């Protein structure tokens, strides 16, 4: 194998590897986004919080002191008895059980919000990558076009200086095209600076290199990817749908907790001691007989739960309606995005097919053309070719942006394992 080819391949791999590194770092910064970290901390805090009540609701001590000073009239040696009692009121075991279930549902709701928040962070970084990618491509295109226009300007300038014949309309068109090219380059420069500053905020200390056109997905690859996603049935819910489902589960657990209230039968347990006060202690007096154990029972009146149960039922119904609407909305948006993308692909393929058959391309591919044309005509041919490429680039960018928008709507960018869908081979990045 040619050693130059090997060296070139190794160089490209190194360059693209460096490119993938900073792009992966940018996407990985989503996991340290402030909102993502807040969600993680919220889950940790919720895990450490005790939701359920203790088994014992209250412990009360009661003391009754007799005020009588005379002895008992029957026995003659006893006064009225003092009373010492402990009341223990337990909590409802059913309520405690439902409180634990309520905590589990709340935790699952917080955990389900992670993907929704993460997708928002990834969306922002994908948009930055898209902008940076196309700024790099357009910068290269307008730089090349500007160079050709300046060469043509030099030809026209030389013709004026030598008093040679020239086409005035051609001169005016060249001057206008140069002006437009300069405006586009200045606009791209400002956009590139703003985009790079934003990216540097996420990948501090790493070089933000331009993205090479060779790394991009071809339109045919995008079409195959989209058609593959359309054929495979989506079984998993989207992040926002998952959040709504877990919110319904949480509201259902809340309803179950409300429904468990006012059902307690065991109201309290009472342990008491009646302390006899006597003048003369009898020989066979057994004070242990003065201990007593009592149980208080309640009749469950669950009708007292009606108001809060009714509110909870309505909340669940509202969330279920919201989930149904969200699923339909997402399905419609995905279908529209897919159709718009496929339409953009077909438009690109039509323009690409036309440009492949154009006379300009045929002349450029003919090795005899350059020798048959004068330098000014050759430059004019190259400029027209650049204009065709500019039209294709605009359509290509439109396809790419609609492709990423489709992946966002379809929930693909938050599927595990995480991948960078902007460039070929879909390199992965770790959470």
LINMO-V137471 format. One record per backbone hydrogen bond with DSSP energy under -1.0 kcal/mol. CO is the residue of the C=O (numbers start at 0). NH is the residue of the N-H. Records with the same first field share a line. If there is no record, write none. Layout:
CO: NH + NH
//
This chain:
1: 5
2: 6
3: 7
4: 8
5: 9
6: 10
7: 11
8: 12
9: 13
10: 14
11: 15
12: 16
13: 17
14: 18
15: 19
16: 20
17: 21
18: 22
19: 23
20: 24
21: 25
22: 26
23: 27
24: 28
26: 29
27: 30
29: 32
32: 36
33: 37
34: 38
35: 39
36: 40
37: 41
38: 42
39: 43
40: 44
41: 45
42: 46
43: 47
54: 90
57: 88
59: 86
61: 84
63: 82
71: 75
76: 278
77: 71
81: 274
82: 63
83: 272
84: 61
85: 270
86: 59
87: 268
88: 56 + 57
91: 95
92: 96
93: 97
94: 98
95: 99
96: 100
97: 101
98: 102
99: 103
100: 104
101: 105
102: 106
103: 107
104: 108
105: 109
106: 110
107: 111
108: 112
110: 113
112: 116
113: 117
114: 118
115: 119
116: 120
117: 121
118: 122
119: 123
120: 124
121: 125
122: 126
123: 127
124: 128
125: 129
126: 130
127: 131
128: 132
129: 133
130: 134
131: 135
132: 136
133: 137
134: 138
135: 139
136: 140
137: 141
138: 142
139: 143
140: 144
141: 145
142: 146
143: 147
144: 148
145: 149
146: 150
147: 151
148: 152
149: 153
150: 154
151: 155
152: 156
153: 157
154: 158
155: 159
156: 160
157: 161
158: 163
159: 162
166: 170
167: 171
168: 172
169: 173
170: 174
171: 175
172: 176
173: 177
174: 178
175: 179
176: 180
177: 181
178: 182
179: 183
180: 184
181: 185
182: 186
183: 187
184: 188
185: 189
186: 190
187: 191
188: 192
189: 193
190: 194
191: 195
192: 196
193: 197
194: 198
195: 199
196: 200
198: 201 + 202
202: 205
211: 214
212: 215
214: 423
217: 221
218: 222
219: 223
220: 224
221: 225
222: 226
223: 227
224: 228
225: 229
226: 230
227: 231
237: 241
238: 242
239: 243
240: 244
241: 245
242: 246
243: 247
244: 248
245: 249
246: 250
247: 251
248: 252
249: 253
250: 254
251: 255
252: 256
253: 257
254: 258
257: 260
264: 297
267: 295
268: 87
269: 293
270: 85
271: 291
272: 83
274: 81
276: 78
281: 284
285: 288
286: 289
287: 290
289: 273
291: 271
293: 269
295: 266 + 267
300: 303
301: 304
302: 305
304: 308
305: 309
306: 310
307: 311
308: 312
309: 313
310: 314
311: 315
312: 316
313: 317
314: 318
315: 319
316: 320
317: 321
318: 322
319: 323
320: 324
321: 325
322: 326
323: 327
324: 328
325: 329
326: 330
327: 331
328: 332
329: 333
330: 334
331: 335
332: 336
333: 337
334: 338
335: 339
336: 340
337: 341
338: 342
339: 343
340: 344
341: 345
342: 346
343: 347
344: 348
345: 349
346: 350
347: 351
348: 352
349: 353
350: 354
351: 355
352: 356
357: 361
358: 362
359: 363
360: 364
365: 368
367: 371
368: 372
373: 377
374: 378
375: 379
376: 380
377: 381
378: 382
379: 383
380: 384
381: 385
382: 386
383: 387
384: 388
385: 389
386: 390
387: 391
388: 392
389: 393
390: 394
391: 395
392: 396
393: 397
394: 398
395: 399
396: 400
397: 401
398: 402
399: 403
400: 404
401: 405
402: 406
403: 407
404: 408
405: 409
406: 411
407: 410
411: 414
417: 428
422: 425
426: 419
//
